[in-house]
Amino acid sequence: MKRKHADRLDWRRILNRDFVCSIFDEDGFKGHITLISIHQVKEPLIRTINNQEICLADDGYYWMQHFPSESNYCVTTMINEKKEVIQWYFDIAKSVGSNEQGIPYWDDLYLDVVVFPNGEFYIKDEDELEEAFNNNYINEDDYKLAKNILNGLIKEIETMENTIIKNSMNHFESILKGCQGGH
């Protein structure tokens, strides 16, 4: 299980970026929200998803992450240079927290859910979860936790009741205004 940090300082593809972290406490969302404004990349991050090439990171893109308090997942909203959502990427986690510097992190439990703006979604890395469990990298409680969180997220996504998806663009605009106001 890997601990991953929101500031992604190890992300070598990104040559120039800004990072901000805000704490939100509102109806529907309590926790940290971070934003990486990507100014320059070595090369675009392009993935083939459902037989379609999709650019996930390029000059002018944004990666916003939600870290809900007392939850076992975080959500990366990938936004293009036109400020349109490309996808939401749910990382299921054993735990979510923040380090001494206040940077949010998640302890990745391998299993992910990718959601597109049209409502389509797919589950990613179930094989990695199975492999981690079979090789004793995670215990049975971690395995069950990942599966339970996945099932809860799928219900929220299918009924379009996930508050992070519903509020992500409002949060994005709020963080952008905060960044511009601070300069």
C-alpha positions as CSV (number, residue, x, y, z in Angstrom):
1,M,0.0,0.0,0.0
2,K,1.4,3.4,-1.0
3,R,0.9,6.7,0.7
4,K,0.3,9.4,-2.0
5,H,0.4,13.1,-1.4
6,A,-1.9,15.8,-3.1
7,D,1.0,18.0,-4.1
8,R,2.5,15.3,-6.2
9,L,6.0,16.6,-6.0
10,D,7.3,13.3,-7.6
11,W,5.3,14.0,-10.8
12,R,8.2,14.5,-13.3
13,R,5.9,15.2,-16.3
14,I,5.0,18.6,-14.8
15,L,7.6,21.3,-15.4
16,N,5.7,24.3,-14.1
17,R,2.7,24.4,-11.8
18,D,1.0,26.0,-8.8
19,F,-0.4,24.1,-5.9
20,V,-3.0,25.4,-3.4
21,C,-4.8,23.6,-0.5
22,S,-8.1,24.8,1.1
23,I,-10.2,23.5,3.9
24,F,-13.9,23.5,3.2
25,D,-16.6,23.1,5.8
26,E,-20.0,23.4,4.1
27,D,-23.2,21.3,3.7
28,G,-22.4,18.3,1.6
29,F,-18.6,18.6,1.9
30,K,-16.1,18.9,4.8
31,G,-12.4,18.3,4.2
32,H,-9.5,19.5,2.1
33,I,-9.6,20.5,-1.5
34,T,-6.4,20.9,-3.4
35,L,-5.7,22.3,-6.9
36,I,-2.7,21.8,-9.2
37,S,-2.7,24.4,-12.0
38,I,-0.6,22.8,-14.7
39,H,1.3,25.5,-16.6
40,Q,3.8,23.4,-18.5
41,V,4.3,19.7,-19.1
42,K,7.2,17.7,-20.7
43,E,4.6,15.9,-22.7
44,P,0.8,15.5,-22.5
45,L,-0.6,12.6,-20.5
46,I,-2.8,10.7,-22.9
47,R,-4.7,7.5,-22.1
48,T,-6.8,5.3,-24.2
49,I,-10.1,4.8,-22.5
50,N,-13.0,2.8,-24.1
51,N,-11.1,2.9,-27.4
52,Q,-10.8,6.7,-27.3
53,E,-7.7,8.7,-26.7
54,I,-8.2,11.2,-23.8
55,C,-5.8,13.9,-22.7
56,L,-5.7,14.0,-18.9
57,A,-2.8,16.5,-18.4
58,D,-1.4,19.2,-20.6
59,D,-0.4,22.9,-20.5
60,G,-3.3,24.8,-19.0
61,Y,-5.0,21.8,-17.3
62,Y,-6.1,21.5,-13.7
63,W,-6.2,18.6,-11.3
64,M,-8.4,19.3,-8.3
65,Q,-8.6,16.8,-5.4
66,H,-11.2,16.4,-2.8
67,F,-10.3,14.7,0.5
68,P,-13.6,14.3,2.4
69,S,-13.1,14.2,6.2
70,E,-13.6,10.8,7.8
71,S,-13.9,9.0,4.5
72,N,-12.0,6.2,2.7
73,Y,-11.5,7.8,-0.7
74,C,-10.4,10.9,-2.5
75,V,-11.5,12.3,-5.8
76,T,-9.3,13.8,-8.5
77,T,-11.3,16.0,-11.0
78,M,-9.3,16.5,-14.2
79,I,-10.2,19.7,-16.0
80,N,-9.0,20.8,-19.4
81,E,-7.8,24.3,-20.5
82,K,-11.4,25.2,-21.4
83,K,-12.4,24.5,-17.8
84,E,-14.4,21.4,-18.7
85,V,-14.4,18.3,-16.6
86,I,-12.6,15.4,-18.4
87,Q,-13.2,12.8,-15.7
88,W,-13.5,12.2,-11.9
89,Y,-11.1,9.6,-10.6
90,F,-12.0,8.0,-7.2
91,D,-9.0,6.5,-5.3
92,I,-10.3,4.1,-2.6
93,A,-8.1,4.5,0.4
94,K,-7.4,2.8,3.8
95,S,-7.2,6.3,5.2
96,V,-7.1,9.9,4.2
97,G,-5.3,12.6,6.3
98,S,-2.7,15.4,6.1
99,N,0.9,15.5,7.0
100,E,2.8,17.9,9.3
101,Q,2.9,20.5,6.5
102,G,-0.9,20.3,6.0
103,I,-0.6,18.5,2.7
104,P,-3.4,15.9,2.3
105,Y,-2.5,12.3,1.5
106,W,-4.2,9.0,1.0
107,D,-3.1,5.4,1.7
108,D,-4.1,3.8,-1.6
109,L,-6.1,0.6,-1.5
110,Y,-5.5,-0.1,-5.3
111,L,-9.2,0.0,-6.3
112,D,-10.4,3.0,-8.4
113,V,-13.5,4.2,-10.1
114,V,-13.4,6.5,-13.1
115,V,-16.5,8.6,-13.9
116,F,-17.1,10.6,-17.1
117,P,-19.2,13.7,-17.5
118,N,-21.9,11.7,-19.4
119,G,-22.4,9.5,-16.3
120,E,-20.6,6.4,-17.7
121,F,-18.1,4.9,-15.3
122,Y,-15.8,1.9,-14.9
123,I,-14.0,0.2,-12.1
124,K,-10.2,0.1,-12.4
125,D,-7.5,-2.1,-10.8
126,E,-9.7,-4.8,-9.3
127,D,-6.9,-7.2,-10.3
128,E,-4.4,-5.2,-8.3
129,L,-6.6,-5.4,-5.2
130,E,-7.0,-9.2,-5.6
131,E,-3.2,-9.5,-6.1
132,A,-2.5,-7.4,-3.0
133,F,-4.8,-9.5,-0.9
134,N,-3.5,-12.8,-2.2
135,N,0.1,-11.7,-1.6
136,N,-0.7,-10.5,1.9
137,Y,0.1,-6.8,1.1
138,I,-3.3,-6.0,2.6
139,N,-5.4,-7.9,5.1
140,E,-8.9,-9.2,4.9
141,D,-10.3,-6.1,6.6
142,D,-8.6,-3.8,4.1
143,Y,-9.9,-5.9,1.2
144,K,-13.5,-5.8,2.6
145,L,-13.2,-2.1,3.3
146,A,-12.2,-1.4,-0.4
147,K,-15.1,-3.5,-1.7
148,N,-17.6,-1.8,0.6
149,I,-16.4,1.7,-0.3
150,L,-16.6,0.7,-4.0
151,N,-20.2,-0.5,-3.6
152,G,-21.2,2.7,-1.8
153,L,-19.6,4.9,-4.5
154,I,-21.2,3.0,-7.3
155,K,-24.7,3.6,-5.8
156,E,-23.9,7.3,-5.5
157,I,-22.6,7.5,-9.0
158,E,-25.5,5.5,-10.6
159,T,-28.1,7.7,-8.8
160,M,-26.1,10.8,-9.5
161,E,-26.1,11.6,-5.8
162,N,-22.3,12.0,-5.2
163,T,-21.9,15.4,-3.7
164,I,-18.3,15.8,-4.9
165,I,-19.3,15.3,-8.5
166,K,-22.3,17.6,-8.1
167,N,-20.3,20.4,-6.5
168,S,-16.9,20.0,-8.2
169,M,-17.2,23.0,-10.6
170,N,-18.5,25.3,-7.8
171,H,-15.5,24.2,-5.7
172,F,-13.2,24.7,-8.7
173,E,-14.5,28.3,-9.2
174,S,-14.2,29.0,-5.5
175,I,-10.5,27.9,-5.4
176,L,-9.7,29.8,-8.6
177,K,-11.2,33.0,-7.1
178,G,-9.2,32.5,-4.0
179,C,-6.0,32.0,-6.0
180,Q,-6.6,35.2,-8.0
181,G,-7.5,37.2,-5.0
182,G,-4.3,36.2,-3.2
183,H,-2.0,37.6,-5.9
